[in-house]
Amino acid sequence: MTGWLAIAGLGPGDPNMVTPEVTAALAEATDVIGYIPYVARIASREGLVLHPSDNRVELDRATHALQLATQGHRVVVVSSGDPGVFAMAAAVFEALEAGPSEWRDLDIRVLPGITAMLAASARAGAPLGHDFCAINLSDNLKPWGVIECRVRLAAQADFAIAFYNPRSKARPDGLVRIFEILNETCRDDRPVLFARAVSTAQETLRIVPLPEASAEMADMRTMIIVGSSLTRVIDRAIGPILYTPRSAS
């Protein structure tokens, strides 16, 4: 049996946001590997082995997937959102580069998904309608000083900024510092979107001016999008629309 490895994005949470390509790969898989809550989204069936693991063992998970595929298994490594955005695709390729040469002959595919910033942006309107960047606020794999530098430079460049992993129990105060940097740099009332658990039954959206944004408004299930100086709010009785015009003029 010829093995293969697919690195798949399960989207933000709603099963309707899983692509047909990912659904087809899961139907053919013999093994599904991923972080515990993501593997829990996969229905068990005869002939399928589920391999859930902890959040901080990405390289071990990637190595396991490559080993199984080499042995002839049809393996799907799952991530939420898109696997290429702060997720497992890069970890698999890091393991591939460091591993045995025969791994490079494997059939390896990356199957894109709807990542959190796009789902959140769509729910609110189009805050990423012009130039934007994405920054992961977790300091597990990079120094906090690098994060602060990138946030400051992105604000100086007047990007809309999508923040992943904004606040956890292990680092409750980092987001406080991020809002300090943004207020020091931007010095305006640009809108900030807090989009929590988008596409699930727990979904909430909240838009506040930057000076009113606080760390307590977010947790690890929250996507934060800070607008540029051009980002606007259209007030409506049925709920506001947040968007950034396509022109910078």
DRENNUGU-752922 format. One line per field, with one value per residue: y negated, x negated, z of N, C-alpha, C in turn. Coordinates in steps of 0.2 Angstrom, whole numbers, padded with zeros to 4 digits. Atoms other than C-alpha are relative to their C-alpha. Example, Ala and Ser with C-alpha at 12.3 -4.5 7.8 and 13.67 -1.06 7.14 Angstrom:
n_y [0006,0006]
n_x [-0004,0004]
n_z [0000,-0001]
ca_y [0022,0005]
ca_x [-0062,-0068]
ca_z [0039,0036]
c_y [-0006,-0005]
c_x [-0004,0004]
c_z [0000,0003]
This chain:
n_y [0006,0006,0004,0007,0005,0007,0005,0002,0005,-0002,0006,0003,-0003,-0003,-0005,0002,0003,-0005,0000,-0006,-0003,-0003,-0006,-0006,-0002,-0004,-0006,-0005,-0001,-0005,0003,0007,0002,0008,0003,-0003,0003,-0001,-0007,-0002,0002,-0005,-0006,-0007,-0005,-0006,0001,0006,0001,0007,0001,0007,0001,0006,0006,0002,-0005,0000,-0003,-0007,-0002,0000,-0006,-0006,0000,-0002,-0007,-0004,0001,-0004,-0007,-0002,0003,0006,0004,0007,0004,0005,0006,0004,0005,-0002,-0003,0004,0007,-0002,-0006,-0006,0000,0001,-0005,-0006,0001,0000,-0007,-0003,0003,-0003,-0008,-0004,0002,-0003,0004,0005,-0003,-0001,0004,0004,0005,0005,0002,0006,0001,0007,0001,0004,0007,0001,-0001,0006,0006,-0001,0001,0007,0004,-0001,0004,-0001,0002,0003,-0004,-0002,-0005,-0005,-0001,-0005,0003,-0005,0000,-0007,-0002,0006,0005,0005,0006,0000,0002,0007,0004,-0001,0004,0007,0002,-0001,0005,0006,-0001,0001,-0006,-0003,-0005,-0005,-0004,-0006,-0002,0006,0000,-0007,0000,0000,0007,0004,0007,0002,0004,0007,0004,0001,0006,0006,0002,0002,0007,0004,0001,0002,0007,0001,-0004,-0005,-0006,-0006,-0005,-0006,-0005,-0006,-0006,0001,-0006,-0005,0002,0004,0006,0007,0006,0006,0005,0005,0005,-0002,0002,-0003,-0007,-0003,-0008,-0004,-0002,-0005,-0006,-0004,-0001,0006,0003,0008,0004,0007,0004,0006,0006,0001,-0004,0003,-0003,0002,-0001,-0003,-0003,-0007,-0002,0004,-0003,0003,-0001,0005,0002,-0002,0005,0003,0007]
n_x [-0004,0004,-0002,0001,-0001,-0003,0000,-0007,-0003,-0007,-0004,-0001,-0004,-0006,0001,-0001,0005,0006,0000,-0001,0006,0002,-0004,0002,0007,-0002,-0004,0005,0006,0001,0002,0000,0005,0000,-0001,-0006,-0007,-0001,-0001,-0006,-0005,0000,-0005,0003,-0003,0004,0006,0003,0004,0001,0006,0000,0005,0000,0001,0007,0004,-0001,0006,-0001,-0006,0001,0005,-0004,-0004,0004,0002,-0006,-0001,0005,-0002,-0006,-0006,-0003,0000,-0002,0002,-0005,0001,-0006,0001,0004,0006,0006,0000,0002,-0002,0004,0004,0007,0003,0002,0006,0006,0002,0002,0006,0005,0000,0003,-0001,-0005,-0006,-0001,-0003,-0007,-0005,-0002,-0004,-0003,-0007,-0002,-0007,-0001,0004,-0005,0000,-0005,-0007,-0002,-0001,-0006,-0006,-0001,0000,0007,0005,0006,-0002,0006,0006,0000,0004,-0003,0005,-0002,0002,0003,0007,0003,0005,0004,0000,-0005,0003,-0001,-0007,-0001,0003,-0004,-0006,0002,0001,-0006,-0004,0003,-0001,-0007,-0004,-0005,0004,-0004,0004,-0002,0002,0001,0001,-0001,0001,0008,0003,-0006,0001,0003,-0005,0000,0006,-0002,-0005,0004,0004,-0004,-0003,0006,0002,-0005,-0002,-0007,-0006,-0001,-0004,0003,-0005,0001,-0005,0001,-0004,-0004,-0003,-0003,-0006,0002,0003,-0001,0003,0000,0004,0001,0006,0006,0002,-0004,0002,0004,0002,-0005,-0005,0003,0003,0003,-0005,-0002,0004,0000,0002,0001,-0001,0005,-0003,-0006,-0006,-0006,-0006,-0007,-0005,-0007,-0005,0001,0007,0004,0004,0007,0003,0005,0000,0005,0004,0003,0000]
n_z [0000,0001,-0005,0001,-0005,0001,-0005,0001,-0005,-0001,-0001,-0007,-0005,0003,0005,0006,0002,0002,0008,0002,0001,-0007,-0001,0004,-0002,-0006,0002,0002,-0005,-0005,-0006,-0001,-0006,-0002,-0007,-0003,0002,0007,0002,-0002,0005,0005,-0002,0000,0005,0001,0004,-0001,-0006,-0002,-0004,-0004,-0004,-0004,0005,0001,0003,0007,0004,-0001,0004,0007,0002,0000,0006,0006,0000,0002,0007,0003,-0001,0005,-0003,0003,-0006,0000,-0006,0000,-0004,0001,0005,0006,-0003,0002,-0003,-0007,-0001,0001,0007,-0001,-0004,0004,0004,-0004,-0001,0007,0002,-0005,-0001,0005,0006,0003,-0001,0005,0006,-0001,0003,-0005,0002,-0005,0002,-0004,-0004,-0001,-0006,-0004,0002,0006,-0003,-0004,0004,0004,-0004,-0002,0006,0004,-0003,0003,0007,0003,-0002,-0007,-0002,-0005,-0005,-0006,-0006,-0005,0000,-0001,0005,0002,-0006,-0001,0003,0007,0001,-0001,0006,0005,-0001,0001,0007,0003,-0001,0004,0007,0000,0002,-0005,-0003,-0003,-0006,-0002,-0007,-0004,-0007,-0003,-0008,-0001,0002,0000,0001,0006,0004,-0003,0003,0007,0001,-0002,0006,0006,-0002,0001,0006,0004,-0003,0003,-0002,0005,-0003,-0002,0000,-0004,0003,-0004,0002,0006,0003,-0005,-0004,-0005,0004,-0002,0003,-0004,0003,-0004,0002,-0002,-0007,-0005,0000,-0006,0001,-0003,0005,0004,-0002,0005,0005,0003,0006,-0001,0005,-0001,0006,0002,-0001,0005,-0002,-0002,-0003,0003,-0005,0002,-0005,-0001,-0001,0004,0005,-0001,0007,0002,0007,0005,0002,-0005,0001]
ca_y [0000,-0017,-0029,-0048,-0063,-0077,-0092,-0098,-0113,-0110,-0128,-0139,-0127,-0125,-0109,-0118,-0127,-0111,-0111,-0096,-0092,-0090,-0079,-0068,-0066,-0061,-0048,-0040,-0041,-0027,-0038,-0056,-0065,-0082,-0092,-0084,-0096,-0095,-0076,-0076,-0084,-0069,-0055,-0038,-0024,-0007,-0007,-0024,-0027,-0043,-0050,-0065,-0073,-0088,-0106,-0107,-0092,-0098,-0091,-0074,-0074,-0078,-0065,-0052,-0057,-0055,-0038,-0031,-0038,-0030,-0013,-0014,-0023,-0036,-0050,-0066,-0079,-0091,-0109,-0121,-0135,-0134,-0122,-0134,-0149,-0146,-0128,-0111,-0113,-0121,-0109,-0094,-0102,-0106,-0088,-0083,-0094,-0086,-0068,-0054,-0057,-0044,-0055,-0067,-0055,-0054,-0061,-0076,-0088,-0104,-0106,-0124,-0129,-0145,-0152,-0162,-0179,-0177,-0170,-0184,-0197,-0190,-0190,-0208,-0214,-0217,-0224,-0216,-0224,-0233,-0229,-0219,-0208,-0193,-0192,-0177,-0184,-0167,-0168,-0149,-0149,-0167,-0180,-0192,-0206,-0201,-0202,-0219,-0225,-0218,-0225,-0242,-0242,-0235,-0249,-0262,-0255,-0257,-0239,-0232,-0219,-0202,-0194,-0176,-0168,-0184,-0179,-0163,-0159,-0157,-0175,-0185,-0202,-0201,-0208,-0223,-0228,-0225,-0238,-0250,-0249,-0251,-0267,-0274,-0272,-0275,-0289,-0287,-0279,-0266,-0251,-0235,-0219,-0205,-0190,-0175,-0157,-0162,-0150,-0141,-0142,-0152,-0166,-0184,-0200,-0216,-0232,-0245,-0261,-0257,-0267,-0257,-0240,-0229,-0212,-0206,-0206,-0192,-0174,-0160,-0158,-0176,-0183,-0202,-0213,-0230,-0242,-0254,-0272,-0271,-0257,-0262,-0257,-0258,-0259,-0249,-0244,-0226,-0227,-0237,-0233,-0235,-0238,-0245,-0254,-0247,-0263,-0271,-0288]
ca_x [0000,-0007,-0006,-0003,-0002,0011,0010,0028,0037,0053,0059,0065,0077,0093,0093,0100,0084,0073,0069,0074,0056,0053,0068,0063,0045,0053,0064,0049,0037,0031,0024,0028,0015,0017,0020,0033,0048,0045,0044,0060,0069,0066,0080,0073,0076,0070,0052,0048,0035,0036,0020,0023,0009,0004,0002,-0017,-0023,-0021,-0038,-0034,-0017,-0024,-0038,-0025,-0014,-0029,-0034,-0016,-0015,-0032,-0025,-0010,0003,0014,0012,0021,0013,0027,0026,0040,0042,0029,0014,0002,0006,-0003,0001,-0005,-0011,-0027,-0030,-0029,-0041,-0053,-0053,-0054,-0069,-0078,-0073,-0078,-0080,-0067,-0054,-0056,-0049,-0032,-0016,-0013,0001,0007,0026,0031,0045,0053,0042,0049,0044,0054,0069,0069,0067,0081,0093,0089,0088,0071,0059,0045,0051,0034,0016,0015,0004,0006,-0004,-0004,-0005,-0011,-0029,-0032,-0042,-0049,-0055,-0043,-0054,-0052,-0033,-0033,-0045,-0034,-0018,-0026,-0032,-0015,-0006,-0019,-0016,0003,0008,0024,0017,0025,0019,0019,0017,0020,0021,0019,0018,-0001,-0003,0012,0003,-0005,0010,0010,-0007,-0001,0013,0001,-0011,0004,0011,-0007,-0010,0007,0014,0032,0049,0047,0059,0054,0064,0065,0072,0074,0078,0083,0094,0099,0114,0103,0099,0098,0093,0088,0081,0073,0062,0044,0042,0056,0049,0043,0035,0050,0060,0050,0045,0037,0053,0054,0047,0043,0042,0036,0041,0029,0032,0044,0055,0073,0089,0106,0119,0135,0150,0146,0128,0113,0102,0083,0073,0057,0058,0048,0040,0027,0029]
ca_z [0000,-0005,0009,0009,0020,0020,0031,0033,0040,0048,0048,0063,0070,0059,0050,0035,0034,0031,0012,0002,-0002,0017,0019,0005,0012,0029,0021,0014,0029,0040,0053,0059,0070,0079,0095,0106,0103,0084,0083,0093,0079,0068,0069,0073,0060,0056,0049,0056,0070,0079,0087,0099,0107,0118,0110,0113,0104,0086,0080,0088,0080,0063,0064,0069,0054,0042,0049,0047,0029,0025,0032,0019,0030,0023,0036,0039,0051,0056,0062,0065,0053,0039,0042,0034,0046,0063,0062,0057,0039,0044,0058,0046,0034,0048,0052,0034,0031,0047,0044,0033,0015,0010,0018,0004,-0009,0000,-0007,0004,0002,0011,0011,0015,0027,0032,0045,0060,0054,0038,0047,0059,0046,0036,0051,0055,0037,0028,0041,0031,0015,0012,0017,0033,0043,0055,0071,0084,0101,0109,0114,0115,0099,0098,0111,0118,0112,0094,0096,0103,0089,0076,0083,0084,0066,0060,0068,0061,0044,0047,0043,0050,0061,0065,0082,0085,0102,0111,0129,0139,0158,0156,0149,0155,0154,0137,0129,0141,0134,0116,0118,0127,0111,0099,0109,0110,0092,0084,0095,0088,0090,0076,0079,0087,0084,0097,0088,0100,0094,0077,0068,0084,0096,0107,0094,0100,0091,0100,0092,0102,0099,0102,0119,0126,0121,0136,0138,0148,0132,0125,0128,0118,0108,0103,0086,0088,0073,0075,0061,0051,0052,0037,0045,0047,0056,0047,0061,0058,0068,0065,0069,0063,0048,0050,0034,0028,0011,-0004,-0007,0004,-0003]
c_y [-0006,-0005,-0008,-0004,-0006,-0004,-0004,-0005,0001,-0006,-0003,0004,0003,0005,-0002,-0004,0004,0001,0008,0004,0003,0006,0006,0003,0004,0006,0005,0002,0006,-0002,-0008,-0002,-0007,-0001,0003,-0003,0001,0007,0002,-0002,0005,0006,0006,0004,0006,-0001,-0006,0000,-0007,-0001,-0007,-0001,-0007,-0006,-0001,0005,0000,0004,0008,0002,0001,0006,0007,0001,0003,0007,0004,-0001,0004,0008,0002,-0003,-0006,-0005,-0007,-0004,-0006,-0006,-0003,-0005,0002,0003,-0004,-0007,0002,0007,0006,0001,-0001,0005,0007,-0001,-0001,0007,0004,-0002,0004,0007,0003,-0002,0004,-0003,-0005,0002,0001,-0005,-0004,-0006,-0005,-0002,-0006,0000,-0007,-0001,-0006,-0007,-0002,0001,-0005,-0006,0001,-0001,-0007,-0005,0001,-0004,0001,-0001,-0004,0003,0002,0005,0005,0001,0005,-0003,0005,-0001,0007,0001,-0006,-0004,-0005,-0007,-0001,-0002,-0007,-0004,0000,-0003,-0008,-0002,0001,-0006,-0007,0000,-0001,0006,0001,0006,0006,0004,0006,0002,-0006,0000,0007,-0001,0000,-0007,-0005,-0008,-0002,-0005,-0007,-0004,-0001,-0007,-0006,-0002,-0003,-0008,-0005,-0002,-0003,-0006,-0002,0004,0005,0006,0006,0005,0006,0005,0007,0006,-0001,0006,0005,-0003,-0005,-0007,-0006,-0005,-0006,-0005,-0006,-0005,0003,-0002,0004,0008,0002,0007,0004,0002,0006,0006,0004,0002,-0006,-0002,-0008,-0003,-0007,-0004,-0004,-0006,-0002,0005,-0003,0005,-0003,0002,0002,0002,0007,0002,-0004,0004,-0003,0001,-0005,-0001,0003,-0005,-0003,-0008,-0004]
c_x [-0004,0003,0000,0002,0004,0000,0006,0002,0007,0005,0001,0004,0007,-0002,0001,-0006,-0006,0001,0001,-0006,-0002,0004,-0002,-0007,0002,0003,-0005,-0006,0001,-0002,0001,-0004,0002,0001,0007,0007,0001,0002,0007,0006,0001,0004,-0004,0003,-0005,-0006,-0004,-0003,-0001,-0006,0000,-0006,0000,-0002,-0007,-0004,0001,-0005,0001,0006,-0002,-0005,0004,0004,-0005,-0002,0006,0001,-0006,0002,0006,0006,0002,0002,0002,-0002,0005,-0002,0007,-0002,-0004,-0007,-0007,-0001,-0001,0003,-0004,-0004,-0007,-0003,-0002,-0006,-0006,-0002,-0002,-0007,-0006,0000,-0003,0001,0006,0007,0002,0004,0008,0005,0003,0004,0003,0007,0002,0007,0001,-0003,0004,0000,0005,0007,0002,0001,0006,0006,0001,0001,-0006,-0005,-0007,0000,-0006,-0006,0001,-0006,0002,-0006,0002,-0003,-0003,-0008,-0003,-0005,-0004,0000,0005,-0002,0001,0008,0001,-0003,0005,0007,-0001,-0001,0006,0004,-0003,0002,0008,0004,0006,-0004,0005,-0005,0003,-0003,-0001,-0002,0001,-0001,-0007,-0003,0006,-0001,-0004,0004,0001,-0006,0001,0004,-0004,-0004,0005,0002,-0006,-0002,0006,0003,0007,0005,0002,0004,-0004,0006,-0002,0005,-0002,0004,0004,0002,0003,0006,-0002,-0003,0002,-0004,0000,-0005,0000,-0005,-0006,-0002,0004,-0001,-0004,-0001,0006,0005,-0002,-0002,-0003,0005,0002,-0005,0001,-0003,0000,0000,-0006,0004,0006,0006,0006,0005,0006,0005,0006,0004,-0001,-0007,-0005,-0004,-0007,-0004,-0006,0000,-0006,-0005,-0003,-0001,0005]
c_z [0000,0005,-0002,0006,-0002,0006,-0001,0005,0000,0001,0007,0005,-0003,-0005,-0008,-0003,-0002,-0008,-0002,-0001,0007,0002,-0004,0003,0007,-0001,-0002,0005,0004,0007,0000,0006,0001,0007,0002,-0002,-0008,-0002,0002,-0004,-0006,0003,-0001,-0005,0000,-0005,0001,0007,0002,0005,0003,0004,0003,-0005,-0001,-0003,-0008,-0004,0001,-0004,-0008,-0002,0000,-0006,-0006,0000,-0002,-0007,-0003,0001,-0004,0003,-0004,0006,-0001,0006,0000,0005,0000,-0005,-0006,0003,-0001,0004,0008,0002,-0002,-0006,0001,0005,-0004,-0005,0003,0001,-0006,-0002,0005,0000,-0006,-0007,-0004,0001,-0006,-0006,0002,-0003,0006,-0003,0005,-0003,0004,0003,0001,0007,0004,-0002,-0006,0002,0004,-0004,-0004,0004,0001,-0007,-0005,0003,-0003,-0008,-0004,0003,0008,0002,0006,0005,0006,0006,0005,-0001,0002,-0005,-0002,0007,0000,-0003,-0007,-0001,0001,-0006,-0006,0000,-0001,-0007,-0004,0001,-0003,-0007,-0002,-0003,0005,0002,0003,0005,0001,0007,0004,0007,0003,0008,0001,-0001,0000,-0001,-0006,-0004,0002,-0003,-0007,-0001,0002,-0006,-0005,0002,0000,-0007,-0005,0002,-0003,0002,-0005,0004,0001,0000,0004,-0003,0003,-0003,-0006,-0003,0005,0004,0005,-0003,0003,-0004,0004,-0004,0004,-0002,0004,0008,0005,0000,0006,-0001,0003,-0005,-0004,0004,-0006,-0006,-0004,-0006,0001,-0007,0001,-0007,-0002,0002,-0004,0002,0003,0003,-0003,0005,-0003,0006,0001,0001,-0004,-0005,0001,-0006,-0001,-0008,-0004,-0002,0006,-0001,0003]
